[in-house]
Amino acid sequence: MLDKVPHIFKNGFNSEILNLKPLLWSGFGIVFLLYVIVTFILLYHWRNYSLHNKRVIIMETVYFTVSIMALLTIVFALLLI
């Protein structure tokens, strides 16, 4: 029966054979690229189509604060893997 089990699962999971770190960093790179694109679009619309009042400044501050915290959380989680 054990002859049919793939080699990586015979003695438990071997993380050296299946290295997910480059795949996870690539996924983060794609997410970060999408974040940058969405950020540029939002900033363009907020600056060109708003009334330039205090709400826009508050929106930008909240957006960047939450975004930076989320991105740093992802980076720290990936560094711990």
N, C-alpha and C positions, 0 to 999 in steps of 0.2 A: 504494500500500500504506500509506503514512504517513497518508493521509487517514482511514483507519479507526481509527487509534490515538487514544485520548482525549487531549485537550489537555494534561492534567496529566503525561502520560508522554512527550510529544514531545521535551523537552529534559531528561530526567531527572525525578526526583520533585520536585515543588514543594510544600514544606511549608507555604507560605502559603495554598494552596487547601484543603488537608486538615489542619486544626489539631487534633491529638489531645490537646493539653494539657488542655482542659476535660473531655474524656471520661475521661482518666486521673485527674484530680483528683476527678471524680465517683465513679469506681470506688474510689478510696482512701477517699472519704467513706462509701461503703457498707460497705467492709471495716472501717473504724474503728467505724461504728455497730454492726456485728455483734460486733466485739471488745468493745465496751462492754457489750452485752447478755450475752455469754458470761461476761465478767468478773463482772458482778453476780450471775449465777446461781452461778458457782463460789464466789465469796466467801460467798454466802448458805449454800450447802451445807457449805462448809468450816467456817464459824463455828457453824452450828446442829447439824450432825450429826457433827462430829468429837469427839474426846476432849480437845481443846484441849491437845495436847501439842506438843513441839518440832517434830515432823514437819510440822505444819500451817504453822508459821512458816517452815520451810525451803521448803515447797512454794510458799507465797505469795511468798517472796523470789525464788526461781528463776523463777516464772511472770512476775512483774512485771519482773525484770531482762531476761529474754529477750524479753518482749513490747515493752518500751520500746526495746530495741536494734533489733528488727525494724521497729517503726513509724518510728523515726528513720532507718533505712536507706531505707525507702520514701520518706519525705519528702525526704531529701537527693537520692535518685535523681530524683524528680519535679522538684526545683528545678534540676537540671542539664539537664533537657530543654529 
